[in-house]
């Protein structure tokens, strides 16, 4: 018993140290252009990820000696390793930092979900397998299909239709219509529409940044947001709105649009507060959760207790009480990580997400084609803003919005759509490489033409002198 306690106590410090090393490598990679130096970083990241996954499950198994944990660990490790190897084999020019970070975040999600609920961890693992299989083919289609930028109205009709179905027949969850069931499987269409929506706005803005296109994009974006508001899915509505305003600013570089969007957002938030009772409850709980600690403030106070109890290095896996937080596996998974794995580990988790965002925006900056540029930027903003909303709500930085933490939280729709997002980014990264190579070929061709011209000009000059 004493030996078990020592192992669990020591493991939390090792996990924190390994995570700090992983985060260092996440940002160190941006310093190098040499492939060999980057390759060493990526290999070290893979070793660190496997070590964290192994130590995490070892700690859980020591606390709960069920052989199923070991089987789950082994299968998860095989899938993570296969994901890294297959992506590199199928797409030699894959962005390895994005793949490594995706697997690292999935690994942390596997660990904390196995700690909270083994059945949900198994269910999540099955979803991840299917999602990764789908994700493997996405870069090929993004790279090969050139008609994507011309499907503007298909994106619009598909997005509005999917959201409209939820508004009409969706099941009510915590006051919001966010999902419906087909053959026993629950879908949250707003998660999938996020991607379609980014393609829609990118398609419109890549045609022209004239006022008529801006106006048309505003109408279509507004249609999506209004349906989400009517469904009371205000968290998703906020993400859609922020993504639209940011893409408009990126496309036009007009600060007036940014200012107008900010003012409109503040006005919309005030109107939503007056119209929706559950928004008022969340805002009141955010302002002072201690007033009604057993009622409306229970979730956020339990979340804060968990984070505070965990302190810098956490209580250790299996030593906390994450189940005391309602919806801990979805909305408050960050608090569970903080309680048992520590605030330092949780902060490193945020930095891994930030490194993903930086890479997304770097890819967006490198791409010349405006359509693909706006997609990369839009997906990056969607991803990092969702991370901000989830962590901000769980730490009482902002009112709760009810969105999940990508790759970490329990939820099939969230996992699938986030893996698709990362796979789309891989396709865009391949496109940016091709653009770069094409530019290099053009430069070489121009250089050769200049070299052929010089002897000819010299000969003409010599002839004139004679």
KOLVEX-217497 format. One record per residue (C-alpha): residue number from 0; residue in three letters; x, y, z. Coordinates in Angstrom, 3 decimals, always signed. Last residue first. Layout:
BEGIN
[NUM, 'ALA', [X, Y, Z]]
...
//
This chain:
BEGIN
[465, 'UNK', [+33.466, +46.913, -83.860]]
[464, 'UNK', [+31.810, +48.505, -80.781]]
[463, 'UNK', [+28.335, +47.644, -82.122]]
[462, 'UNK', [+29.333, +43.970, -82.577]]
[461, 'UNK', [+30.696, +43.812, -79.013]]
[460, 'UNK', [+27.409, +45.209, -77.607]]
[459, 'UNK', [+25.386, +42.698, -79.597]]
[458, 'UNK', [+27.563, +39.852, -78.310]]
[457, 'UNK', [+27.222, +41.072, -74.705]]
[456, 'UNK', [+23.426, +41.257, -75.065]]
[455, 'UNK', [+23.328, +37.660, -76.353]]
[454, 'UNK', [+25.655, +36.447, -73.625]]
[453, 'UNK', [+23.353, +38.092, -70.959]]
[452, 'UNK', [+20.046, +36.877, -72.360]]
[451, 'UNK', [+20.720, +33.188, -71.768]]
[450, 'UNK', [+21.520, +33.852, -68.084]]
[449, 'UNK', [+18.322, +35.914, -67.723]]
[448, 'UNK', [+16.292, +33.045, -69.181]]
[447, 'UNK', [+17.981, +30.599, -66.804]]
[446, 'UNK', [+17.112, +32.819, -63.822]]
[445, 'UNK', [+13.508, +33.130, -64.980]]
[444, 'UNK', [+13.214, +29.338, -65.166]]
[443, 'UNK', [+14.783, +28.957, -61.723]]
[442, 'UNK', [+12.359, +31.488, -60.264]]
[441, 'UNK', [+9.418, +29.723, -61.889]]
[440, 'UNK', [+10.573, +26.379, -60.515]]
[439, 'UNK', [+10.930, +27.892, -57.028]]
[438, 'UNK', [+7.403, +29.337, -57.217]]
[437, 'UNK', [+6.041, +25.940, -58.259]]
[436, 'UNK', [+7.864, +24.359, -55.326]]
[435, 'UNK', [+6.347, +26.876, -52.916]]
[434, 'UNK', [+2.865, +26.379, -54.352]]
[433, 'UNK', [+3.272, +22.614, -54.006]]
[432, 'UNK', [+4.350, +22.990, -50.386]]
[431, 'UNK', [+1.333, +25.240, -49.673]]
[430, 'UNK', [-0.960, +22.600, -51.192]]
[429, 'UNK', [+0.525, +19.904, -48.943]]
[428, 'UNK', [-0.092, +22.148, -45.922]]
[427, 'UNK', [-3.669, +22.676, -47.093]]
[426, 'UNK', [-4.251, +18.918, -47.124]]
[425, 'UNK', [-2.775, +18.645, -43.632]]
[424, 'UNK', [-5.042, +21.483, -42.476]]
[423, 'UNK', [-8.006, +19.497, -43.783]]
[422, 'UNK', [-6.827, +16.583, -41.638]]
[421, 'UNK', [-6.729, +18.801, -38.534]]
[420, 'UNK', [-10.295, +19.941, -39.200]]
[419, 'UNK', [-11.452, +16.361, -39.855]]
[418, 'UNK', [-9.914, +15.312, -36.522]]
[417, 'UNK', [-11.803, +18.174, -34.855]]
[416, 'UNK', [-15.064, +17.161, -36.543]]
[415, 'UNK', [-14.811, +13.523, -35.466]]
[414, 'UNK', [-13.846, +14.252, -31.863]]
[413, 'UNK', [-16.572, +16.874, -31.356]]
[412, 'UNK', [-19.277, +14.705, -32.902]]
[411, 'UNK', [-18.290, +11.716, -30.767]]
[410, 'UNK', [-18.189, +13.419, -27.381]]
[409, 'UNK', [-16.043, +13.133, -24.261]]
[408, 'UNK', [-13.715, +16.079, -23.795]]
[407, 'UNK', [-9.981, +15.959, -24.551]]
[406, 'UNK', [-9.732, +16.030, -28.359]]
[405, 'UNK', [-11.302, +19.519, -28.570]]
[404, 'UNK', [-12.535, +20.918, -25.221]]
[403, 'UNK', [-16.339, +20.909, -25.392]]
[402, 'UNK', [-18.803, +23.802, -25.594]]
[401, 'UNK', [-21.380, +24.612, -22.895]]
[400, 'UNK', [-20.965, +28.401, -22.880]]
[399, 'UNK', [-20.158, +29.046, -19.221]]
[398, 'UNK', [-19.566, +32.699, -18.319]]
[397, 'UNK', [-15.980, +33.992, -18.755]]
[396, 'UNK', [-12.810, +33.698, -16.660]]
[395, 'UNK', [-14.633, +31.414, -14.241]]
[394, 'UNK', [-12.010, +28.651, -14.716]]
[393, 'UNK', [-14.379, +26.204, -16.400]]
[392, 'UNK', [-15.866, +28.877, -18.663]]
[391, 'UNK', [-12.486, +30.170, -19.796]]
[390, 'UNK', [-11.248, +26.636, -20.449]]
[389, 'UNK', [-14.203, +25.796, -22.687]]
[388, 'UNK', [-14.502, +29.194, -24.379]]
[387, 'UNK', [-10.752, +29.523, -24.999]]
[386, 'UNK', [-10.465, +26.034, -26.516]]
[385, 'UNK', [-13.443, +26.852, -28.773]]
[384, 'UNK', [-11.674, +30.072, -29.768]]
[383, 'UNK', [-8.498, +28.146, -30.591]]
[382, 'UNK', [-10.230, +25.689, -32.917]]
[381, 'UNK', [-12.537, +28.070, -34.748]]
[380, 'UNK', [-9.699, +30.586, -35.222]]
[379, 'UNK', [-7.449, +27.908, -36.724]]
[378, 'UNK', [-10.269, +26.590, -38.923]]
[377, 'UNK', [-10.922, +30.092, -40.245]]
[376, 'UNK', [-7.226, +30.830, -40.871]]
[375, 'UNK', [-6.700, +27.581, -42.786]]
[374, 'UNK', [-9.932, +28.085, -44.744]]
[373, 'UNK', [-9.081, +31.729, -45.477]]
[372, 'UNK', [-5.701, +30.769, -46.957]]
[371, 'UNK', [-7.249, +27.959, -49.003]]
[370, 'UNK', [-9.626, +30.381, -50.687]]
[369, 'UNK', [-7.015, +33.121, -50.983]]
[368, 'UNK', [-4.540, +30.974, -52.950]]
[367, 'UNK', [-1.043, +32.072, -51.889]]
[366, 'UNK', [-0.629, +29.747, -48.901]]
[365, 'UNK', [+2.240, +30.631, -46.547]]
[364, 'UNK', [+0.226, +32.857, -44.195]]
[363, 'UNK', [-2.488, +30.217, -43.757]]
[362, 'UNK', [+0.181, +27.596, -42.964]]
[361, 'UNK', [+1.599, +29.914, -40.314]]
[360, 'UNK', [-1.921, +30.475, -38.978]]
[359, 'UNK', [-2.496, +26.740, -38.534]]
[358, 'UNK', [+0.983, +26.322, -37.013]]
[357, 'UNK', [+0.292, +29.075, -34.494]]
[356, 'UNK', [-3.057, +27.480, -33.630]]
[355, 'UNK', [-1.474, +24.082, -33.040]]
[354, 'UNK', [+1.191, +25.738, -30.847]]
[353, 'UNK', [-1.633, +27.372, -28.862]]
[352, 'UNK', [-3.274, +23.984, -28.265]]
[351, 'UNK', [+0.040, +22.616, -26.947]]
[350, 'UNK', [+0.309, +25.747, -24.788]]
[349, 'UNK', [-3.106, +25.058, -23.262]]
[348, 'UNK', [-2.006, +21.536, -22.345]]
[347, 'UNK', [+1.130, +23.000, -20.782]]
[346, 'UNK', [-1.151, +25.108, -18.576]]
[345, 'UNK', [-2.976, +21.930, -17.573]]
[344, 'UNK', [+0.295, +20.171, -16.673]]
[343, 'UNK', [+1.359, +23.156, -14.570]]
[342, 'UNK', [-2.094, +23.293, -12.929]]
[341, 'UNK', [-1.851, +19.669, -11.816]]
[340, 'UNK', [-2.514, +16.149, -13.079]]
[339, 'UNK', [-5.369, +15.179, -10.726]]
[338, 'UNK', [-7.188, +18.460, -10.139]]
[337, 'UNK', [-6.050, +20.284, -13.264]]
[336, 'UNK', [-7.066, +17.413, -15.557]]
[335, 'UNK', [-10.489, +17.241, -13.886]]
[334, 'UNK', [-10.875, +21.025, -14.263]]
[333, 'UNK', [-10.048, +20.764, -17.964]]
[332, 'UNK', [-12.747, +18.090, -18.325]]
[331, 'UNK', [-15.375, +20.607, -17.251]]
[330, 'UNK', [-17.767, +20.831, -20.226]]
[329, 'UNK', [-17.589, +17.208, -21.383]]
[328, 'UNK', [-16.282, +14.585, -18.931]]
[327, 'UNK', [-17.087, +16.786, -15.912]]
[326, 'UNK', [-20.767, +17.100, -16.838]]
[325, 'UNK', [-21.598, +17.795, -13.156]]
[324, 'UNK', [-18.454, +18.178, -11.000]]
[323, 'UNK', [-18.339, +15.717, -8.069]]
[322, 'UNK', [-17.138, +13.083, -10.532]]
[321, 'UNK', [-13.717, +14.789, -10.521]]
[320, 'UNK', [-13.006, +13.560, -6.964]]
[319, 'UNK', [-9.214, +13.394, -6.715]]
[318, 'UNK', [-6.683, +10.633, -5.967]]
[317, 'UNK', [-7.224, +8.426, -9.020]]
[316, 'UNK', [-4.493, +10.125, -11.031]]
[315, 'UNK', [-2.333, +12.221, -8.707]]
[314, 'UNK', [-3.326, +15.110, -6.470]]
[313, 'UNK', [-2.101, +17.679, -8.939]]
[312, 'UNK', [+1.354, +19.171, -9.557]]
[311, 'UNK', [+0.770, +22.915, -9.149]]
[310, 'UNK', [-2.448, +22.950, -7.075]]
[309, 'UNK', [-4.918, +20.087, -7.523]]
[308, 'UNK', [-7.165, +21.381, -4.764]]
[307, 'UNK', [-7.461, +24.793, -6.399]]
[306, 'UNK', [-8.453, +23.331, -9.762]]
[305, 'UNK', [-10.988, +20.989, -8.147]]
[304, 'UNK', [-12.437, +23.698, -5.910]]
[303, 'UNK', [-12.791, +25.979, -8.945]]
[302, 'UNK', [-14.717, +23.304, -10.849]]
[301, 'UNK', [-16.903, +22.584, -7.825]]
[300, 'UNK', [-17.649, +26.309, -7.611]]
[299, 'UNK', [-18.458, +26.463, -11.326]]
[298, 'UNK', [-20.872, +23.563, -11.277]]
[297, 'UNK', [-22.623, +24.465, -7.998]]
[296, 'UNK', [-23.263, +28.125, -8.756]]
[295, 'UNK', [-26.841, +27.664, -9.940]]
[294, 'UNK', [-27.798, +25.570, -6.919]]
[293, 'UNK', [-25.769, +24.463, -3.879]]
[292, 'UNK', [-23.328, +27.372, -4.131]]
[291, 'UNK', [-26.080, +29.928, -4.599]]
[290, 'UNK', [-24.403, +33.194, -3.610]]
[289, 'UNK', [-20.945, +31.610, -4.006]]
[288, 'UNK', [-21.291, +31.563, -7.809]]
[287, 'UNK', [-20.927, +35.354, -7.932]]
[286, 'UNK', [-20.551, +36.922, -11.378]]
[285, 'UNK', [-20.293, +33.603, -13.229]]
[284, 'UNK', [-23.405, +32.160, -11.588]]
[283, 'UNK', [-25.274, +35.357, -12.477]]
[282, 'UNK', [-24.055, +35.105, -16.066]]
[281, 'UNK', [-25.049, +31.450, -16.291]]
[280, 'UNK', [-28.504, +32.083, -14.835]]
[279, 'UNK', [-29.103, +35.045, -17.157]]
[278, 'UNK', [-28.090, +32.892, -20.134]]
[277, 'UNK', [-30.514, +30.164, -18.960]]
[276, 'UNK', [-33.322, +32.763, -18.876]]
[275, 'UNK', [-32.885, +33.848, -22.448]]
[274, 'UNK', [-34.159, +37.163, -23.816]]
[273, 'UNK', [-32.415, +39.798, -21.686]]
[272, 'UNK', [-28.997, +38.140, -21.764]]
[271, 'UNK', [-29.363, +37.410, -25.478]]
[270, 'UNK', [-30.001, +41.125, -26.124]]
[269, 'UNK', [-26.871, +42.104, -24.187]]
[268, 'UNK', [-24.785, +39.508, -26.052]]
[267, 'UNK', [-26.127, +40.738, -29.402]]
[266, 'UNK', [-25.141, +44.335, -28.551]]
[265, 'UNK', [-21.627, +43.261, -27.567]]
[264, 'UNK', [-21.253, +41.249, -30.767]]
[263, 'UNK', [-22.567, +44.093, -32.927]]
[262, 'UNK', [-20.028, +46.479, -31.369]]
[261, 'UNK', [-17.196, +44.028, -32.013]]
[260, 'UNK', [-18.335, +43.393, -35.598]]
[259, 'UNK', [-18.546, +47.115, -36.314]]
[258, 'UNK', [-15.036, +47.624, -34.929]]
[257, 'UNK', [-13.609, +44.760, -37.009]]
[256, 'UNK', [-15.446, +45.983, -40.113]]
[255, 'UNK', [-14.063, +49.470, -39.501]]
[254, 'UNK', [-10.564, +48.024, -39.115]]
[253, 'UNK', [-10.513, +47.004, -42.785]]
[252, 'UNK', [-7.825, +44.439, -43.538]]
[251, 'UNK', [-10.304, +43.160, -46.184]]
[250, 'UNK', [-9.785, +39.383, -46.141]]
[249, 'UNK', [-8.273, +39.082, -42.645]]
[248, 'UNK', [-10.922, +41.445, -41.218]]
[247, 'UNK', [-13.763, +39.516, -42.822]]
[246, 'UNK', [-12.223, +36.272, -41.590]]
[245, 'UNK', [-12.052, +37.589, -38.016]]
[244, 'UNK', [-15.673, +38.807, -38.053]]
[243, 'UNK', [-16.918, +35.486, -39.444]]
[242, 'UNK', [-14.952, +33.351, -36.982]]
[241, 'UNK', [-16.213, +35.456, -34.067]]
[240, 'UNK', [-19.856, +35.060, -35.158]]
[239, 'UNK', [-19.663, +31.308, -35.749]]
[238, 'UNK', [-17.982, +30.775, -32.365]]
[237, 'UNK', [-20.636, +32.888, -30.600]]
[236, 'UNK', [-23.448, +30.953, -32.270]]
[235, 'UNK', [-21.812, +27.693, -31.157]]
[234, 'UNK', [-21.903, +28.812, -27.516]]
[233, 'UNK', [-25.399, +30.264, -27.947]]
[232, 'UNK', [-27.080, +27.005, -28.854]]
[231, 'UNK', [-30.481, +28.435, -27.886]]
[230, 'UNK', [-32.034, +26.761, -30.964]]
[229, 'UNK', [-33.298, +30.226, -31.947]]
[228, 'UNK', [-29.737, +31.482, -31.406]]
[227, 'UNK', [-28.334, +28.715, -33.615]]
[226, 'UNK', [-30.854, +29.553, -36.348]]
[225, 'UNK', [-29.917, +33.246, -36.065]]
[224, 'UNK', [-26.191, +32.414, -36.343]]
[223, 'UNK', [-26.565, +30.405, -39.537]]
[222, 'UNK', [-28.735, +33.054, -41.190]]
[221, 'UNK', [-26.349, +35.806, -40.046]]
[220, 'UNK', [-23.453, +34.065, -41.796]]
[219, 'UNK', [-25.517, +33.940, -44.989]]
[218, 'UNK', [-26.548, +37.593, -44.752]]
[217, 'UNK', [-23.037, +38.749, -43.764]]
[216, 'UNK', [-21.507, +36.803, -46.671]]
[215, 'UNK', [-23.896, +38.543, -49.063]]
[214, 'UNK', [-23.006, +41.965, -47.630]]
[213, 'UNK', [-19.274, +41.312, -47.866]]
[212, 'UNK', [-19.735, +40.067, -51.418]]
[211, 'UNK', [-21.663, +43.221, -52.350]]
[210, 'UNK', [-19.085, +45.401, -50.587]]
[209, 'UNK', [-16.178, +44.174, -52.703]]
[208, 'UNK', [-13.765, +41.657, -51.152]]
[207, 'UNK', [-13.930, +39.374, -54.172]]
[206, 'UNK', [-14.136, +35.702, -55.085]]
[205, 'UNK', [-11.997, +34.561, -52.137]]
[204, 'UNK', [-14.456, +36.162, -49.692]]
[203, 'UNK', [-17.383, +34.034, -50.830]]
[202, 'UNK', [-15.508, +30.722, -50.863]]
[201, 'UNK', [-13.833, +31.418, -47.513]]
[200, 'UNK', [-17.220, +32.223, -45.936]]
[199, 'UNK', [-18.738, +28.965, -47.201]]
[198, 'UNK', [-15.689, +26.798, -46.416]]
[197, 'UNK', [-15.690, +28.162, -42.837]]
[196, 'UNK', [-19.427, +27.363, -42.566]]
[195, 'UNK', [-18.922, +23.804, -43.802]]
[194, 'UNK', [-16.340, +23.288, -41.046]]
[193, 'UNK', [-18.515, +24.735, -38.298]]
[192, 'UNK', [-21.480, +22.831, -39.793]]
[191, 'UNK', [-19.968, +19.579, -38.528]]
[190, 'UNK', [-19.994, +20.675, -34.870]]
[189, 'UNK', [-23.394, +22.377, -35.303]]
[188, 'UNK', [-24.776, +19.001, -36.419]]
[187, 'UNK', [-24.542, +17.365, -32.970]]
[186, 'UNK', [-25.349, +13.742, -33.709]]
[185, 'UNK', [-26.711, +11.046, -31.384]]
[184, 'UNK', [-26.692, +7.445, -32.570]]
[183, 'UNK', [-29.748, +5.241, -31.861]]
[182, 'UNK', [-30.698, +4.810, -35.478]]
[181, 'UNK', [-30.530, +8.600, -36.000]]
[180, 'UNK', [-30.654, +10.901, -32.969]]
[179, 'UNK', [-30.824, +14.680, -32.742]]
[178, 'UNK', [-28.551, +17.329, -31.280]]
[177, 'UNK', [-28.106, +20.915, -30.069]]
[176, 'UNK', [-31.513, +22.199, -28.994]]
[175, 'UNK', [-30.650, +24.138, -25.844]]
[174, 'UNK', [-32.160, +24.304, -22.337]]
[173, 'UNK', [-29.735, +21.861, -20.743]]
[172, 'UNK', [-30.263, +19.399, -23.620]]
[171, 'UNK', [-33.417, +19.696, -25.763]]
[170, 'UNK', [-33.623, +17.114, -28.536]]
[169, 'UNK', [-33.691, +18.411, -32.092]]
[168, 'UNK', [-36.767, +18.172, -34.325]]
[167, 'UNK', [-37.299, +21.682, -35.718]]
[166, 'UNK', [-34.199, +23.610, -34.632]]
[165, 'UNK', [-32.010, +20.546, -35.219]]
[164, 'UNK', [-33.364, +20.207, -38.758]]
[163, 'UNK', [-32.685, +23.906, -39.363]]
[162, 'UNK', [-29.040, +23.522, -38.375]]
[161, 'UNK', [-28.550, +20.781, -40.956]]
[160, 'UNK', [-30.485, +22.722, -43.597]]
[159, 'UNK', [-28.588, +25.984, -42.999]]
[158, 'UNK', [-25.234, +24.256, -43.378]]
[157, 'UNK', [-26.196, +22.231, -46.454]]
[156, 'UNK', [-27.835, +25.141, -48.237]]
[155, 'UNK', [-24.894, +27.498, -47.649]]
[154, 'UNK', [-22.176, +24.955, -48.463]]
[153, 'UNK', [-24.031, +24.008, -51.675]]
[152, 'UNK', [-24.341, +27.715, -52.467]]
[151, 'UNK', [-20.595, +28.292, -52.309]]
[150, 'UNK', [-19.480, +25.155, -54.165]]
[149, 'UNK', [-16.940, +26.941, -56.396]]
[148, 'UNK', [-14.004, +26.926, -53.960]]
[147, 'UNK', [-14.196, +23.157, -53.572]]
[146, 'UNK', [-13.923, +22.534, -57.329]]
[145, 'UNK', [-10.157, +21.809, -57.277]]
[144, 'UNK', [-10.442, +18.352, -55.714]]
[143, 'UNK', [-6.931, +16.896, -55.415]]
[142, 'UNK', [-5.444, +18.454, -52.271]]
[141, 'UNK', [-8.601, +18.661, -50.178]]
[140, 'UNK', [-9.582, +15.168, -51.370]]
[139, 'UNK', [-6.199, +13.657, -50.480]]
[138, 'UNK', [-6.021, +15.490, -47.135]]
[137, 'UNK', [-9.430, +13.977, -46.107]]
[136, 'UNK', [-8.519, +10.316, -46.677]]
[135, 'UNK', [-6.745, +9.682, -43.353]]
[134, 'UNK', [-9.342, +11.683, -41.390]]
[133, 'UNK', [-12.036, +9.116, -42.112]]
[132, 'UNK', [-9.865, +6.338, -40.658]]
[131, 'UNK', [-8.934, +8.666, -37.781]]
[130, 'UNK', [-12.604, +9.324, -37.008]]
[129, 'UNK', [-13.489, +5.611, -36.969]]
[128, 'UNK', [-10.653, +4.862, -34.534]]
[127, 'UNK', [-11.441, +7.942, -32.406]]
[126, 'UNK', [-15.086, +6.887, -32.076]]
[125, 'UNK', [-14.054, +3.470, -30.782]]
[124, 'UNK', [-11.708, +5.116, -28.258]]
[123, 'UNK', [-14.478, +7.407, -27.042]]
[122, 'UNK', [-16.720, +4.416, -26.310]]
[121, 'UNK', [-13.910, +2.697, -24.412]]
[120, 'UNK', [-13.257, +5.871, -22.382]]
[119, 'UNK', [-16.993, +6.224, -21.736]]
[118, 'UNK', [-17.121, +2.673, -20.345]]
[117, 'UNK', [-13.964, +3.327, -18.221]]
[116, 'UNK', [-15.339, +6.489, -16.609]]
[115, 'UNK', [-13.391, +9.302, -14.925]]
[114, 'UNK', [-9.869, +7.823, -14.941]]
[113, 'UNK', [-10.258, +6.310, -18.407]]
[112, 'UNK', [-11.566, +9.719, -19.535]]
[111, 'UNK', [-8.477, +11.441, -18.093]]
[110, 'UNK', [-6.010, +9.097, -19.783]]
[109, 'UNK', [-7.714, +8.892, -23.186]]
[108, 'UNK', [-8.062, +12.692, -23.330]]
[107, 'UNK', [-4.361, +13.076, -22.544]]
[106, 'UNK', [-3.580, +10.666, -25.394]]
[105, 'UNK', [-5.926, +12.481, -27.790]]
[104, 'UNK', [-4.083, +15.722, -26.983]]
[103, 'UNK', [-0.724, +14.076, -27.711]]
[102, 'UNK', [-2.030, +12.444, -30.890]]
[101, 'UNK', [-3.266, +15.787, -32.238]]
[100, 'UNK', [-0.036, +17.468, -31.159]]
[99, 'UNK', [+2.056, +14.882, -33.003]]
[98, 'UNK', [-0.048, +15.190, -36.165]]
[97, 'UNK', [+0.131, +18.999, -36.128]]
[96, 'UNK', [+3.884, +18.937, -35.507]]
[95, 'UNK', [+4.325, +16.389, -38.299]]
[94, 'UNK', [+2.971, +18.528, -41.100]]
[93, 'UNK', [+2.599, +15.863, -43.800]]
[92, 'UNK', [+4.923, +15.993, -46.803]]
[91, 'UNK', [+5.257, +12.196, -47.057]]
[90, 'UNK', [+1.443, +11.804, -47.154]]
[89, 'UNK', [+0.502, +8.123, -47.123]]
[88, 'UNK', [+3.578, +6.957, -45.175]]
[87, 'UNK', [+3.703, +9.940, -42.804]]
[86, 'UNK', [-0.025, +9.714, -42.052]]
[85, 'UNK', [+0.336, +5.952, -41.640]]
[84, 'UNK', [+3.195, +6.154, -39.124]]
[83, 'UNK', [+1.652, +8.795, -36.845]]
[82, 'UNK', [-1.818, +7.222, -36.884]]
[81, 'UNK', [-0.396, +3.712, -36.407]]
[80, 'UNK', [+1.449, +4.877, -33.270]]
[79, 'UNK', [-1.728, +6.407, -31.861]]
[78, 'UNK', [-3.767, +3.297, -32.744]]
[77, 'UNK', [-1.231, +0.892, -31.210]]
[76, 'UNK', [-0.997, +2.992, -28.047]]
[75, 'UNK', [-4.774, +3.039, -27.727]]
[74, 'UNK', [-4.931, -0.747, -28.104]]
[73, 'UNK', [-2.316, -1.279, -25.393]]
[72, 'UNK', [-3.890, +1.195, -22.959]]
[71, 'UNK', [-7.363, -0.285, -23.420]]
[70, 'UNK', [-6.009, -3.781, -22.750]]
[69, 'UNK', [-4.200, -2.530, -19.646]]
[68, 'UNK', [-7.277, -0.716, -18.366]]
[67, 'UNK', [-9.387, -3.833, -18.977]]
[66, 'UNK', [-7.107, -5.778, -16.605]]
[65, 'UNK', [-8.674, -3.926, -13.650]]
[64, 'UNK', [-6.320, -2.948, -10.827]]
[63, 'UNK', [-7.912, +0.458, -10.024]]
[62, 'UNK', [-5.294, +2.593, -8.243]]
[61, 'UNK', [-2.300, +0.786, -9.718]]
[60, 'UNK', [-4.087, +0.651, -13.081]]
[59, 'UNK', [-4.697, +4.421, -13.047]]
[58, 'UNK', [-1.035, +5.166, -12.311]]
[57, 'UNK', [+0.109, +2.768, -15.041]]
[56, 'UNK', [-2.339, +4.401, -17.436]]
[55, 'UNK', [-0.767, +7.818, -16.905]]
[54, 'UNK', [+2.787, +6.468, -16.971]]
[53, 'UNK', [+2.209, +4.811, -20.355]]
[52, 'UNK', [+0.439, +7.771, -21.987]]
[51, 'UNK', [+3.074, +10.199, -20.729]]
[50, 'UNK', [+5.895, +7.947, -21.981]]
[49, 'UNK', [+4.255, +7.447, -25.392]]
[48, 'UNK', [+3.871, +11.221, -25.788]]
[47, 'UNK', [+7.472, +11.858, -24.708]]
[46, 'UNK', [+8.810, +9.318, -27.232]]
[45, 'UNK', [+6.714, +10.835, -30.026]]
[44, 'UNK', [+7.868, +14.337, -29.109]]
[43, 'UNK', [+11.500, +13.198, -29.191]]
[42, 'UNK', [+10.955, +11.839, -32.713]]
[41, 'UNK', [+9.398, +15.136, -33.805]]
[40, 'UNK', [+12.304, +17.152, -32.410]]
[39, 'UNK', [+14.883, +14.987, -34.175]]
[38, 'UNK', [+13.002, +15.385, -37.463]]
[37, 'UNK', [+13.020, +19.156, -37.062]]
[36, 'UNK', [+16.825, +19.187, -36.920]]
[35, 'UNK', [+17.037, +16.937, -39.991]]
[34, 'UNK', [+14.517, +19.014, -41.945]]
[33, 'UNK', [+16.434, +22.271, -41.519]]
[32, 'UNK', [+14.108, +25.254, -41.192]]
[31, 'UNK', [+14.477, +25.564, -37.445]]
[30, 'UNK', [+13.191, +27.975, -34.797]]
[29, 'UNK', [+9.542, +26.952, -35.148]]
[28, 'UNK', [+10.429, +23.451, -33.888]]
[27, 'UNK', [+11.445, +24.873, -30.510]]
[26, 'UNK', [+7.814, +25.791, -29.845]]
[25, 'UNK', [+6.378, +22.286, -29.651]]
[24, 'UNK', [+9.714, +20.939, -28.334]]
[23, 'UNK', [+9.359, +23.064, -25.203]]
[22, 'UNK', [+5.787, +21.827, -24.826]]
[21, 'UNK', [+6.970, +18.199, -24.869]]
[20, 'UNK', [+9.655, +18.910, -22.270]]
[19, 'UNK', [+7.079, +20.525, -19.974]]
[18, 'UNK', [+4.807, +17.512, -20.472]]
[17, 'UNK', [+7.610, +15.146, -19.470]]
[16, 'UNK', [+8.265, +17.140, -16.277]]
[15, 'UNK', [+4.578, +17.257, -15.353]]
[14, 'UNK', [+4.148, +13.519, -15.925]]
[13, 'UNK', [+7.273, +12.776, -13.858]]
[12, 'UNK', [+5.955, +14.879, -10.997]]
[11, 'UNK', [+2.598, +13.087, -11.098]]
[10, 'UNK', [+4.342, +9.709, -11.178]]
[9, 'UNK', [+6.148, +10.249, -7.852]]
[8, 'UNK', [+2.931, +10.425, -5.844]]
[7, 'UNK', [+1.390, +7.470, -7.662]]
[6, 'UNK', [+4.503, +5.337, -7.153]]
[5, 'UNK', [+4.872, +6.389, -3.513]]
[4, 'UNK', [+1.237, +5.588, -2.739]]
[3, 'UNK', [+1.522, +2.169, -4.335]]
[2, 'UNK', [+4.683, +1.452, -2.301]]
[1, 'UNK', [+2.816, +2.412, +0.886]]
[0, 'UNK', [+0.000, +0.000, +0.000]]
//
